[in-house]
Amino acid sequence: MRSVNSLVPSKRLILSYIFDWIVIIGIAAVGAGWNSITPFHRPFSVVDLSISYPYEEHETIPTWLLIVVGLVIPAAIVFVVSLVLVPGPTVNKMTSKKLIWRRKIWEWNAGWMGLGLSLATAFMITQGMKLLFGKPRPDLLSRCRPNLQQVSRAEVSNAGTLFDQFWVLVTSDICQQPDNDILQDGFKSFPSGHASFSWAGLLYLTLFVASKFAVAIPWLPPRPFSTNSAHTSAESPSNLRKQGILPTHKEHTQSSLSSYNGGESNVVPIRNQAAAPPVWVLVLVLIPVCSAIYITSTRFTDYRHHGFDLIFGSLIGIICAWFSFRWYHLPIRQGAGWAWGPRTYARSWGIGVGVGSYVGTEGWSHHADAVDTNGTGLHHEEVAGVTDSERQAGENVGNAV
């Protein structure tokens, strides 16, 4: 039997994940390319007070700082957490160092892929919507510098002239702004790019940190009501053990929680089946969220966006962050802080109809001498190449990557 340390992921699998990175970068590149396209120019009125705010040249959160806070800092934290805290205190001391580093690197890769997917998707969606809607910013008139002598030439609707000669809708032809970039950017109010980017990066960081530190509201799975008094007893666990209702600590560790819920002899009270995490870990997950809120607020105080633009941009970032986190990571309550493992060898580039999952028994490493006994590609035990003792030593690290 081959040693686990002699195994390396197949080139096929590695290339499939390299291609995933290429796709993520491609999504971001599409968004960046769209930034150079002229947006739709929605007609506006020169007497519209909602777009007559002053143009502030110096932004509170410039684009470079947004990238640092939304991308660089989350990426650095994911890197440090993955290499320092993974695989955690439950790993067996007999576990191979190579297995441990394999898990560290995989968690790092999965963490960065999720962050990249979240930011790239939010960026592309936001930039595309800006072009399609062409909504004027609150400071458009300051950017435009309209020539009021040309109102009649640029008007597209004069329904309000009965009340005021300037109460008409005009096109951007009335503008005298010499800097075309400033003018074009004035029609990119909806949705907010700062809001979507900051929430996509910082909420993803919040979910990542919450996963690794098990920050979640205490939760119980659905269960039928029990009349057993031990389930809802107000007595302490030690008193219940003395009465023989609760198992001892040794018995507790040898039995599963499901047996407690279903059996009458070994019962764990509901109140002892979950507990609130320490409050300091809640602070960890709130800092990124509060940072995203602050960045979003600056776009309102800098007169760059209307309120609805900020709300919708935030929703884009929130959805992208949640989706990307769950794409690569297990649920926070149930996943013990782990990312999903890699796709298996034969399914690394896709699966066909009738195949239920991207994970099969063939494992992630390919060997020419492996025996195909199950129709999915390779024999699991031959690919794994791990003896029973090695498997026992490494089981707490999870699936080796």
N, C-alpha and C positions, 0 to 999 in steps of 0.2 A: 504494500500500500504506500502511495506517495505521501510525503510530508506536506502539510498544509502550507509550509513556508516556500515550497517549490512551485506553488500555483501563482499564476498571474492572470488578471482579467484578460479575456480574449480581445484581440485587435478589433474584431467586429463590434463588440460592446463599447470599447473605448471610442471608436470612430462614431458610433451612434450618439454618444454624449457630446463629442466634439461638434457634431452637426447640430445638436440642440443649441449649443452656445452660438453657433453661426446664425441660426434662425433668430435667436434672441437679439443678437447684435444687428441682424438685418431688420428686425421690427423697429429698433431704435433708429437705424439709418433711414428708414422710410419716413419716420416722423421728422427727422432732421431735414430731409430733402423737401418735405412739404413746407417747411418754414420759409423757403425761398420763393414759393408760389404766391402770386397776388391774390388776396382774399376777395370774396364777394363784398361789394360796398353797399351796405344798406342805406337807402336815402334817409336824410335827417333834416331837422329844422334848425335854423340859426337862432331861434328863440327858445329852444328846448333847454331848460335849466338843468336837466339831469345829465347833460353832456357838456356842460359849460364850466366844469371845475378846472383849476389851473394844472398845467402840465409840470410835474415835478421831475427834473432831470436826474436827481440823485434818489434812487430807490432805497428804502430801508433794508430790504433783503435783495441785493443784486443777484443776477443769475449765477455768477461764480460761487457766491456764498450758499445759494440754494443747492447747488450740486454738492458742495462740501457737506452740508447738513443732511441732505436727502439721500446721498449716494455714498460718499467717502466714509463718513462716520459710521453709518450702519454696516457697511462692508467691513470696516476695521473691527467693529464689535463682534460681528459674526465670526470673523477669522479668529479672534482671541478666544471667544467662548468655545468654539469648536476644537481648538487645539489644546486648551487648558482644562476645560471642564469635562470633555468627552474622554472616556466612556462613563465616568461617574464612579461612585463608591461601591457599586454592586459588582464590579468586575472581579473575577476570580484572580488571585495572585499568581496562579499557574498559567494564566493566559499568555499566549505568545505576544511578544512586543510588536511583531509584524501585524498580527491581527488587530491590536490596539491602534496602531498608527493607520492601518487600513480604514478603520472606523472613523478616526479623527478626520482623515482626508476626505472621506465620503460625506461626513456631516458638513464639513467646510464647503465642499463642492455643491451639495444640495442647498445649503444656506445661501450661497452666492447665486445659484441658478434661480432660486425663488425670488431673490431681491432683484436680479436682472430682469426677470420676466415681468415682475410687478411694475418696475419703473419704465421699461421699454413699452409695455402695453399701454400704460396710462399716458405716456408721452405721445405715442402715435395716435391714440384716440383723440386726445385733446387738440393736437395740432391739426388733425383732419377736420374736427368740428369747427375750429376757428375759421378755417378757409370756407367751409360750407355756409356758415351763418353770417359771417361778416358783421357782427354786431358792433356798433360804435362804443368806444370806451367812455367813461365819465369825463375824460379830459379831451375829447375829440376836437371841440371847437378851438381850444388852445393850440392843438397840433395843426389844425386845418388852416387857421388864419383866413377865414372866409372873406372874399371880396364882395361886399354887399352891393356893389354896382352891377354885379353879374347874376343877381338872384333870378331875374326873369329868364336868363339864358340857361340856367342850371336846374330850374324847377321841373318837378315831375308831377306835382299835384298842387293846385291852387284853391282847394276847397275852403281854406280858412281866410282868404283875402278879404272876405266881407267884414272881418273884424280887425285885421291887421295886414298891411302889405307884405310883411315878412313871415306871416303865418302860412308858410308853404313848405313842402318837402323838396329838397334839392339834392343833387348828386355831388360827388367829391370834385366835380369840375370847378366848383366855386372856390376850392382851396388854393392858397398861395404858398403853402409850405415848401421851401426849397429842398429840404431833406426828405427824399422819398421813403426811406426806411421808417422815419418817425411817423409819416402819414399812413403808410400801409399798416403799421403796428396799431394805429388808432382804430382799426376795424377788426381787432382780434380780442374783443372783450369776453366773448362766450365760447367755451368755459374758461375758468382760470387755470393757467398752466402751473403757477406757483402752488395753488391749492392741490391740484391733482398730483403733482410730483412729490410734494412734501408728505401728503398722506400716503401715497403709494410706498414711499421709502420708510417713513417713520412708523406707520401703523404696521408694516411688515416687520420692522424691528421689534415693535411691541409684542406681536404674536410670537416671534422667534424667542425673545427673552422669556415670555410667559411660558412657552413650551419647555425651555431648558430649566427654568426654575420652578416649574409646576405651579404657576400662579393661576388659579381658577377658583371660582365660587364652589364651595363644597356641594357635592351632588350625589344623589342616590339613584340607582336604576329603578325603573318602574317595578313595583312588586305588589302583590295582593295584601290587603290588610291582615294583620296577624293578631290573634287573641292571646298569644303567648305573652305573659307579663314580662318575661325577660327581654323581649324585643323593645319595650317602651319603659322599662324600669328606670326609676330615678336613682336607684342605688348605684354605688360605685362598682366598677368592674371587680375590684378586689373582694368586696362583700359577696358578689354573685359567684365568684370562684369558690369562696369558702362554703357556700351553700351547694356547690356542685352543679350550679346552673351554667356557669361559664367554664370553658376549658382553661387549663393552665397555659402559661406562656409557651411552653414547649408544644402543647397540643394545638395551640393557636397557630403557630408557625407551620405546623404540619398539615393543617386543614385549609381548604379554600374557602373563600367568602361565600360561595354558593352553597356549601354544605351548612354554613351557619344559618343562612336564610331558609333552607329547606328542612333542616333537622331540628328535632326537639331537644336532643341531648346537648348539642354544642350550639349555643346561640350567642351572637354578638349583638348587644343593644343597638338600635338604629343610631343613636347619638354618638356611638363609638365607631361607626363605620366610615366617618369622614371628619375632617377638622379644617378650620380656617388656616391658611398659610400665614407666616409672619407678616406683619404690616410693612416691614421695610422692603419686601419684594414687590409689594404693590406700588411703592414709590418708583422702583425701577421701570415698571411698565407705563407709569403715568408721565414720566419725563418726555419720552418721544411724542406722546399724544399731545401734551401741552405745547411742545415745540411746534407741532403741525398747526395747532390752533393759532399760535402767535404769528407764524409765517402767513397763514391765511388772512389774519386780521390786518396785516400790513398792506395787503393789496387793496383793502378798503380805505385805509387812512392815506395811502399814496394816490388815491383817486384813479387806480388802474382798472378796477372792476366794480360792477354793480353787485348788490347782495346776492341775487339769484345766480350770478356767474360763479361766485365763491361756493355757494351751496352745491351746485351741480358739479363743479370741479372737484370738490371734496368727496362727493359720492363716487366719482370715477376712481379717484385714488383709493378710497376705502374698499370698493368692490375688487379692484385689481390686486390690492394687498391681500385680502382674504382669499381670493381665488388662487393666487400664486403660492401663498403659504400652504394651502391645503393640497395643491398640486404636488408639492414635494414633501410635505410633512404629515405625520399622523395627527389626529385630533388631540388637542391639548389635554383634555381630561383622560383620554384613554391611551395615548401614545407614549407615555413615560419620557417625553422629551426627544424622541427619535424622529429622524426623517424616514420616508419610505426607502426601502432598499432598492438596488438597481434592477432594471429589467434583466431577464435571463437571456442566455446566449441566442437561442433560436428565435427569440421574440424581440430582439433589441431594435429592429427597424420597423416593427409593426406586426399585427396579427390579422388573421383572416376571419371570415364568418365562421361561427361555431366555436371559436377559441375564446374562452371567457375572461382571460387575464393576461397581462404582460409578464406574469411570473409563472414559470413552469418548473418541473422537477429536474430539468437538465442543468440547472445552476447557471453561473455567470462565466465559467471558464470552459473553453473548448479544448479537447484533446483528441487527436486522431484515432487513438486506440480505445476510446470510450465505446461502450456497447449500447446501442439503441434498443431498449426493451419495452418502451412505453409509447412509441409513436410520436414523441414530442421532440426527438432529436438525440438526446444523450442519456445514458444511465446515470441517475443521480449520485449514487454512492461512488461510482468511478470518477465522476467529475469532482465531487467534493474532496476526495483524497484525504479524508480525515479519519483517524482512528477513533475508537470509542472514547479513549481517555482524552484525546485532543478535543473531541467534540464536547465532552463534559466540561473541560477546562475553559472552553471558549463560549459556552452557551449564554453567559451573561453579557457578552459583548454583542450578541445578536448575530445576524447573518453577516459573514465576513465580506467585505467589499474589495 
